[in-house]
């Protein structure tokens, strides 16, 4: 960790000389909303620090605060904006699209807003997708439905030159890209190609990751909604399990490399007895394995509820050695594996069980946002517009310590945010489930796996940092 040196310096297209059409106040104390200055920052390391060391007061620790500037880079009359959504569905996509369109139109007076259909594929002529002209009227009610108003797809982000050709052809000079870390790496490549061509085009990302795995930010949009939907599934599984003799409820939730949804939902439901996540290794067999602890739970209470993240226990299964269109490794099905292992284990012991298996992933992804998530999406979208109009580029908008900030894409995508097994969050999950700290037969194997995982994550982050520095 100490080898990774962060740099939160924000790229700007040039000097801001155009007076903002948004009438705000320069000063505090007059009961009017104020502009944000480029000299306003939020500290990254604020909650946890070493009192023996000086608190860094430079670009390694200070994140530029988001919000409307008094002077902007683009003349709104000359702006053509583009919006696209990429990757899998996530609650809140439509809320973000709506917020961006309304802020551009109502606050800045931008009248040319183009929606790119079906992710990066919408940029390619051969796909045959026309752009959608966006305005407050046709996006007014889209927050009331799930999915993406513009459609989405995976892949295509590696065709950087073709995408920039299309952006030029459409005369877009402000581009908003909504997607996860892979999508944002593609957005960075696009911004770098824009810069190489000497173009003045702002590329601003709005990070979409339902798994909540983007580092630095407090949470990603859609995460709270996902937890609420997942909690309902767990509660339903609990009702089934406790109503049967030796009833077992098994719920598989999203979480490829980060178990935040499973962890939060396990705590929120108050009904889960086991929570299995990618960050904490476990074994199925042996006296301290998962199955032995499940049997003990059934003997004590007569039923059990298990929550498992999709990326958990991948070391127990045969690797698929396949990737999807976005380059993500295709995971083996841990839910079906655990279901079959449980059935076999209790059949061999001649213990009758009644198991119910629920995978609500697609229902969760397509859900309409909670009120709090909707507020978050609105504010993310607004701040993305303020950033782009001020000529900020190669950034994503994030919430850090309850303040909206500009985070360089290079920093936001260095490594994934994961559940720390030593954190208070995981400790509270253990308190909620009452599961053992480790479900393995040799503790040293766990610590070794965790150490190697941390080293591999840091090595990947350093490699990405070195790659970016060479650009």
C-alpha positions as CSV (number, residue, x, y, z in Angstrom):
1,X,0.0,0.0,0.0
2,X,2.7,2.5,0.9
3,X,4.3,2.1,-2.6
4,X,1.2,3.5,-4.3
5,X,1.3,7.3,-4.5
6,X,-2.0,8.9,-5.4
7,X,-2.2,12.0,-7.4
8,X,-5.6,13.8,-7.5
9,X,-4.6,16.6,-9.9
10,X,-7.5,17.3,-12.2
11,X,-7.0,17.9,-16.0
12,X,-8.5,21.1,-17.4
13,X,-9.1,21.9,-21.1
14,X,-8.0,25.5,-20.5
15,X,-8.8,28.8,-18.8
16,X,-12.4,29.5,-17.8
17,X,-13.4,32.9,-19.1
18,X,-17.1,32.5,-19.8
19,X,-19.5,33.8,-17.1
20,X,-21.7,31.1,-15.8
21,X,-25.4,31.5,-16.6
22,X,-26.2,30.1,-13.1
23,X,-26.6,33.1,-10.8
24,X,-25.1,32.2,-7.5
25,X,-23.2,34.0,-4.8
26,X,-19.4,34.4,-4.5
27,X,-19.5,34.7,-0.7
28,X,-21.1,33.0,2.3
29,X,-23.4,34.7,4.8
30,X,-26.0,36.2,2.4
31,X,-28.4,33.2,2.4
32,X,-27.7,32.3,-1.3
33,X,-26.1,29.2,-2.8
34,X,-22.5,29.8,-3.6
35,X,-20.1,29.0,-6.4
36,X,-17.3,26.5,-5.8
37,X,-13.7,27.6,-6.2
38,X,-11.0,25.5,-7.8
39,X,-9.1,26.0,-4.5
40,X,-11.7,24.1,-2.5
41,X,-10.7,20.6,-1.6
42,X,-11.7,17.5,0.4
43,X,-9.1,15.5,2.2
44,X,-8.9,11.8,1.3
45,X,-7.2,10.7,4.5
46,X,-9.3,12.3,7.1
47,X,-11.1,9.6,9.1
48,X,-8.0,7.5,9.8
49,X,-4.5,8.9,10.3
50,X,-1.3,8.4,12.1
51,X,-0.7,11.2,14.6
52,X,3.0,10.7,14.4
53,X,3.0,11.6,10.7
54,X,2.3,15.0,9.0
55,X,-1.1,15.1,7.2
56,X,-0.3,15.6,3.5
57,X,-1.5,18.9,2.2
58,X,-0.9,18.4,-1.5
59,X,-2.2,16.6,-4.6
60,X,-1.6,13.2,-2.9
61,X,-4.3,13.8,-0.4
62,X,-6.5,16.7,-1.6
63,X,-9.5,16.1,-3.9
64,X,-10.9,19.0,-5.9
65,X,-14.4,19.8,-4.7
66,X,-17.2,19.5,-7.3
67,X,-19.9,22.1,-8.0
68,X,-20.7,25.1,-10.2
69,X,-17.9,27.5,-11.0
70,X,-18.4,31.3,-11.5
71,X,-16.5,31.2,-14.8
72,X,-16.9,28.2,-17.2
73,X,-14.9,27.0,-20.2
74,X,-17.6,26.3,-22.7
75,X,-20.1,28.9,-24.1
76,X,-23.4,27.0,-23.6
77,X,-24.6,28.1,-27.0
78,X,-21.7,26.2,-28.7
79,X,-22.1,23.0,-26.7
80,X,-23.3,19.7,-28.0
81,X,-23.4,17.1,-25.2
82,X,-23.4,13.4,-25.5
83,X,-24.5,10.8,-22.9
84,X,-24.0,7.0,-23.0
85,X,-24.5,4.2,-20.5
86,X,-22.3,1.1,-20.6
87,X,-22.0,-2.3,-18.9
88,X,-24.7,-4.1,-16.9
89,X,-27.9,-2.6,-15.6
90,X,-27.8,-0.8,-12.3
91,X,-30.6,1.0,-10.3
92,X,-30.3,4.7,-10.9
93,X,-29.1,4.8,-14.6
94,X,-32.3,6.7,-15.6
95,X,-32.1,9.0,-12.7
96,X,-28.6,10.0,-13.7
97,X,-29.5,10.5,-17.4
98,X,-32.4,12.7,-16.3
99,X,-30.3,14.8,-14.0
100,X,-27.6,15.4,-16.6
101,X,-30.2,16.4,-19.2
102,X,-32.1,18.7,-16.9
103,X,-29.0,20.5,-15.6
104,X,-27.6,21.0,-19.1
105,X,-30.9,22.3,-20.4
106,X,-32.4,24.3,-17.4
107,X,-29.3,25.6,-15.7
108,X,-26.9,26.1,-18.6
109,X,-29.2,26.5,-21.6
110,X,-27.6,23.8,-23.6
111,X,-30.1,22.7,-26.4
112,X,-28.2,20.0,-28.2
113,X,-28.0,16.8,-26.1
114,X,-27.5,13.5,-27.8
115,X,-28.1,10.1,-26.3
116,X,-25.8,7.4,-27.5
117,X,-27.8,4.1,-27.7
118,X,-26.5,0.8,-26.4
119,X,-23.2,1.9,-24.8
120,X,-20.1,2.2,-26.8
121,X,-21.6,0.2,-29.6
122,X,-23.9,3.2,-30.4
123,X,-20.8,5.1,-31.7
124,X,-20.2,2.6,-34.5
125,X,-21.8,3.3,-37.9
126,X,-22.1,-0.4,-38.8
127,X,-24.3,-1.0,-35.8
128,X,-27.0,1.3,-37.2
129,X,-28.1,3.0,-34.0
130,X,-29.2,6.6,-34.3
131,X,-28.7,9.1,-31.5
132,X,-31.6,10.1,-29.4
133,X,-32.3,13.8,-29.0
134,X,-32.7,14.4,-25.3
135,X,-34.6,17.2,-23.6
136,X,-36.4,17.7,-20.2
137,X,-39.7,16.5,-21.8
138,X,-38.7,13.1,-22.9
139,X,-36.6,12.3,-19.8
140,X,-39.1,13.7,-17.3
141,X,-40.5,10.4,-16.0
142,X,-37.7,7.9,-16.8
143,X,-36.6,7.8,-13.2
144,X,-39.8,6.0,-12.4
145,X,-38.7,2.9,-14.3
146,X,-35.7,0.6,-14.1
147,X,-33.2,-0.2,-16.8
148,X,-31.5,2.3,-19.1
149,X,-33.5,4.7,-21.3
150,X,-30.6,4.8,-23.7
151,X,-30.0,1.0,-23.6
152,X,-26.6,-0.5,-22.7
153,X,-24.1,-3.1,-23.8
154,X,-20.7,-4.5,-22.9
155,X,-17.5,-4.1,-24.9
156,X,-16.5,-1.7,-27.7
157,X,-14.5,0.6,-25.4
158,X,-11.2,-0.6,-27.0
159,X,-12.2,0.9,-30.4
160,X,-11.0,4.3,-29.2
161,X,-10.2,5.8,-32.5
162,X,-13.6,4.9,-34.0
163,X,-15.3,6.3,-30.9
164,X,-13.5,9.6,-31.1
165,X,-14.2,9.8,-34.9
166,X,-17.9,9.4,-34.1
167,X,-17.7,12.1,-31.3
168,X,-16.1,14.5,-33.8
169,X,-18.7,13.6,-36.5
170,X,-21.5,14.4,-34.1
171,X,-19.8,17.6,-33.0
172,X,-19.9,16.6,-29.4
173,X,-17.7,18.6,-27.1
174,X,-19.0,17.5,-23.8
175,X,-19.2,13.7,-23.3
176,X,-20.7,12.0,-20.2
177,X,-20.0,8.3,-19.8
178,X,-21.9,6.3,-17.2
179,X,-20.3,3.0,-16.4
180,X,-18.1,0.9,-14.2
181,X,-14.3,0.7,-13.9
182,X,-13.8,-1.0,-17.2
183,X,-16.0,1.6,-18.9
184,X,-14.1,4.4,-17.2
185,X,-10.8,3.0,-18.3
186,X,-12.3,3.2,-21.8
187,X,-13.4,6.8,-21.1
188,X,-9.8,7.6,-20.1
189,X,-8.5,6.2,-23.4
190,X,-11.1,8.3,-25.3
191,X,-10.0,11.4,-23.4
192,X,-6.3,10.7,-24.2
193,X,-7.1,10.2,-27.9
194,X,-9.1,13.5,-27.8
195,X,-6.0,15.2,-26.3
196,X,-3.7,13.6,-28.9
197,X,-5.8,15.0,-31.7
198,X,-5.7,18.5,-30.0
199,X,-9.4,18.6,-29.5
200,X,-11.2,20.6,-26.8
201,X,-13.7,17.9,-25.6
202,X,-14.5,17.3,-22.0
203,X,-14.9,13.6,-21.0
204,X,-16.6,13.2,-17.6
205,X,-17.5,9.9,-16.1
206,X,-20.2,9.0,-13.6
207,X,-19.2,5.8,-12.0
208,X,-21.8,3.0,-12.1
209,X,-20.9,-0.1,-10.1
210,X,-23.7,-1.8,-8.1
211,X,-21.0,-3.8,-6.3
212,X,-19.8,-0.6,-4.6
213,X,-16.2,-1.5,-5.6
214,X,-14.9,1.8,-6.8
215,X,-12.2,3.0,-4.4
216,X,-12.2,6.3,-2.5
217,X,-16.0,7.0,-2.8
218,X,-18.4,6.6,0.1
219,X,-20.7,4.5,-2.0
220,X,-21.7,4.0,-5.7
221,X,-25.2,4.9,-7.0
222,X,-27.6,1.9,-7.0
223,X,-25.9,0.2,-4.1
224,X,-28.4,1.2,-1.5
225,X,-31.3,0.1,-3.8
226,X,-29.5,-3.2,-4.4
227,X,-29.1,-3.9,-0.7
228,X,-32.8,-3.1,-0.1
229,X,-33.9,-5.5,-2.9
230,X,-31.4,-8.2,-1.7
231,X,-32.7,-7.9,1.9
232,X,-36.2,-8.7,0.7
233,X,-35.0,-11.8,-1.0
234,X,-33.2,-12.9,2.2
235,X,-36.3,-12.3,4.3
236,X,-38.4,-14.3,1.9
237,X,-35.8,-17.1,2.1
238,X,-35.9,-17.0,5.8
239,X,-39.7,-17.4,5.9
240,X,-39.4,-20.5,3.7
241,X,-36.5,-21.9,5.8
242,X,-38.1,-21.5,9.2
243,X,-41.4,-23.0,8.0
244,X,-39.8,-26.3,7.1
245,X,-38.1,-29.1,9.0
246,X,-34.4,-28.5,8.6
247,X,-35.2,-25.7,6.2
248,X,-32.2,-24.1,4.4
249,X,-32.5,-20.8,2.5
250,X,-29.7,-20.0,0.0
251,X,-29.5,-16.6,-1.6
252,X,-26.9,-15.7,-4.2
253,X,-26.2,-12.0,-4.7
254,X,-24.0,-9.9,-6.9
255,X,-20.4,-9.2,-6.0
256,X,-17.7,-10.4,-8.4
257,X,-14.7,-9.3,-6.3
258,X,-16.3,-7.3,-3.6
259,X,-18.9,-8.6,-1.2
260,X,-20.4,-5.3,-0.1
261,X,-24.0,-6.1,-1.2
262,X,-23.9,-9.5,0.5
263,X,-22.4,-8.1,3.7
264,X,-24.7,-5.1,3.9
265,X,-27.8,-7.2,3.1
266,X,-26.8,-9.8,5.7
267,X,-26.6,-7.1,8.4
268,X,-29.8,-5.3,7.2
269,X,-32.0,-8.5,7.1
270,X,-31.1,-9.7,10.6
271,X,-32.0,-13.2,9.3
272,X,-28.8,-14.4,7.6
273,X,-26.7,-17.0,9.5
274,X,-23.8,-17.3,7.0
275,X,-22.4,-14.7,4.7
276,X,-19.8,-15.9,2.2
277,X,-17.9,-13.2,0.3
278,X,-14.9,-13.2,-2.1
279,X,-12.6,-11.4,0.4
280,X,-12.8,-14.2,3.1
281,X,-11.7,-17.7,2.1
282,X,-13.7,-20.7,3.3
283,X,-13.6,-24.5,3.0
284,X,-16.6,-26.8,2.5
285,X,-15.3,-29.9,4.4
286,X,-13.5,-30.7,7.6
287,X,-14.4,-30.1,11.3
288,X,-14.1,-26.3,10.9
289,X,-15.5,-26.2,7.3
290,X,-18.7,-24.5,6.2
291,X,-20.8,-27.7,6.0
292,X,-19.9,-28.7,9.6
293,X,-21.0,-25.3,10.9
294,X,-24.2,-25.5,8.8
295,X,-25.0,-28.9,10.4
296,X,-24.4,-27.5,13.9
297,X,-26.7,-24.5,13.1
298,X,-29.5,-26.9,12.0
299,X,-29.1,-28.9,15.2
300,X,-29.4,-25.8,17.3
301,X,-32.2,-23.9,15.6
302,X,-33.7,-26.2,13.0
303,X,-33.2,-23.8,10.0
304,X,-30.5,-21.7,8.4
305,X,-30.1,-18.9,5.9
306,X,-27.0,-18.5,3.7
307,X,-26.0,-15.5,1.7
308,X,-23.3,-15.9,-0.9
309,X,-21.7,-13.3,-3.2
310,X,-21.3,-14.5,-6.8
311,X,-17.5,-14.2,-6.6
312,X,-17.1,-16.1,-3.3
313,X,-15.3,-19.5,-3.2
314,X,-14.0,-19.4,-6.7
315,X,-10.9,-21.3,-5.6
316,X,-13.2,-24.2,-4.8
317,X,-14.5,-24.5,-8.4
318,X,-13.0,-25.2,-11.8
319,X,-12.1,-22.0,-13.5
320,X,-14.1,-21.2,-16.7
321,X,-11.2,-19.5,-18.4
322,X,-13.7,-17.3,-20.3
323,X,-14.3,-13.6,-20.4
324,X,-17.4,-11.5,-21.3
325,X,-17.5,-8.7,-23.9
326,X,-16.1,-6.3,-21.4
327,X,-13.1,-8.5,-20.6
328,X,-14.4,-9.5,-17.2
329,X,-13.6,-13.1,-16.2
330,X,-16.7,-15.3,-16.3
331,X,-17.2,-16.7,-12.8
332,X,-18.1,-20.3,-12.0
333,X,-21.5,-20.7,-10.4
334,X,-20.9,-20.7,-6.7
335,X,-24.6,-20.8,-5.9
336,X,-25.3,-24.0,-7.7
337,X,-22.1,-25.5,-6.3
338,X,-23.0,-24.8,-2.7
339,X,-26.6,-26.0,-3.3
340,X,-25.3,-29.3,-4.7
341,X,-22.7,-29.7,-2.0
342,X,-25.2,-29.1,0.8
343,X,-27.6,-31.6,-0.7
344,X,-24.9,-34.3,-1.1
345,X,-23.5,-33.7,2.4
346,X,-26.8,-34.2,4.2
347,X,-27.9,-37.0,2.0
348,X,-24.7,-38.9,2.9
349,X,-25.6,-38.3,6.6
350,X,-29.2,-39.4,6.0
351,X,-30.4,-36.0,7.4
352,X,-33.5,-34.8,5.6
353,X,-33.4,-31.1,4.5
354,X,-35.7,-28.7,2.7
355,X,-33.7,-26.2,0.7
356,X,-34.8,-23.1,-1.3
357,X,-32.4,-21.4,-3.6
358,X,-33.0,-17.8,-4.8
359,X,-30.9,-15.8,-7.3
360,X,-32.5,-12.3,-7.5
361,X,-29.6,-10.7,-9.4
362,X,-31.5,-9.4,-12.4
363,X,-34.5,-8.3,-10.4
364,X,-32.1,-6.3,-8.2
365,X,-30.3,-4.7,-11.2
366,X,-33.5,-3.6,-12.8
367,X,-35.1,-2.1,-9.7
368,X,-36.3,1.5,-9.4
369,X,-34.1,3.5,-7.0
370,X,-34.9,4.2,-3.4
371,X,-35.5,7.8,-2.5
372,X,-32.0,8.2,-1.1
373,X,-30.4,6.7,-4.1
374,X,-32.5,8.9,-6.4
375,X,-31.2,12.0,-4.5
376,X,-27.7,10.7,-4.9
377,X,-28.1,10.2,-8.7
378,X,-29.5,13.6,-9.1
379,X,-26.6,15.2,-7.4
380,X,-24.0,13.1,-9.2
381,X,-25.6,14.1,-12.5
382,X,-25.7,17.8,-11.6
383,X,-22.1,17.9,-10.5
384,X,-21.0,16.0,-13.6
385,X,-22.5,18.8,-15.7
386,X,-20.9,21.5,-13.6
387,X,-17.5,19.8,-14.1
388,X,-17.8,19.4,-17.8
389,X,-19.0,22.9,-18.4
390,X,-15.9,24.2,-16.5
391,X,-13.7,22.2,-18.8
392,X,-12.8,19.4,-16.4
393,X,-11.9,16.2,-18.1
394,X,-10.5,12.7,-17.4
395,X,-12.5,12.6,-14.1
396,X,-15.3,10.9,-12.4
397,X,-17.7,12.4,-9.9
398,X,-17.7,10.8,-6.4
399,X,-18.9,11.3,-2.9
400,X,-16.0,11.4,-0.4
401,X,-16.7,12.0,3.3
402,X,-20.2,13.2,2.2
403,X,-18.8,15.8,-0.2
404,X,-18.9,15.7,-4.0
405,X,-15.4,15.7,-5.6
406,X,-13.6,15.3,-8.9
407,X,-11.5,12.2,-8.9
408,X,-9.1,11.5,-11.8
409,X,-10.1,8.4,-13.7
410,X,-6.5,7.1,-13.3
411,X,-6.9,7.1,-9.5
412,X,-10.5,5.9,-9.3
413,X,-9.7,2.8,-11.4
414,X,-6.3,1.8,-10.0
415,X,-7.8,-1.0,-7.9
416,X,-11.1,-2.3,-6.6
417,X,-12.6,-1.4,-3.3
418,X,-13.2,-4.5,-1.3
419,X,-14.5,-5.6,2.1
420,X,-11.6,-5.5,4.6
421,X,-11.8,-8.7,6.8
422,X,-10.3,-6.6,9.6
423,X,-12.8,-3.7,9.2
424,X,-15.7,-2.8,11.5
425,X,-18.1,-3.5,8.7
426,X,-17.1,-7.2,8.5
427,X,-17.0,-7.4,12.3
428,X,-20.6,-6.2,12.4
429,X,-21.5,-8.8,9.8
430,X,-20.0,-11.5,12.0
431,X,-22.0,-10.1,14.9
432,X,-25.2,-10.2,12.9
433,X,-24.7,-13.7,11.5
434,X,-22.9,-15.3,14.5
435,X,-20.8,-17.3,12.0
436,X,-17.2,-18.2,12.8
437,X,-14.5,-15.7,12.0
438,X,-12.9,-18.3,9.7
439,X,-14.4,-21.5,8.3
440,X,-11.2,-23.3,7.4
441,X,-9.2,-26.1,9.0
442,X,-5.8,-24.3,9.0
443,X,-5.8,-20.7,9.9
444,X,-2.4,-20.1,8.3
445,X,-3.8,-20.9,4.9
446,X,-6.4,-18.1,5.3
447,X,-3.8,-15.5,6.3
448,X,-1.6,-16.6,3.4
449,X,-4.4,-16.3,0.9
450,X,-5.4,-12.9,2.1
451,X,-1.7,-11.7,2.1
452,X,-1.3,-12.9,-1.5
453,X,-4.6,-11.3,-2.6
454,X,-3.5,-8.0,-1.1
455,X,-0.1,-8.2,-2.8
456,X,-1.6,-9.1,-6.2
457,X,-4.1,-6.1,-5.9
458,X,-1.2,-3.7,-5.1
459,X,0.9,-5.1,-7.9
460,X,-1.9,-4.6,-10.5
461,X,-2.5,-1.1,-9.2
462,X,1.2,-0.3,-9.5
463,X,1.3,-1.7,-13.1
464,X,-1.7,0.5,-14.0
465,X,0.0,3.5,-12.4
466,X,3.2,2.9,-14.4
467,X,1.2,2.4,-17.6
468,X,-0.6,5.7,-17.1
469,X,2.7,7.6,-16.3
470,X,4.1,6.5,-19.7
471,X,1.2,7.9,-21.6
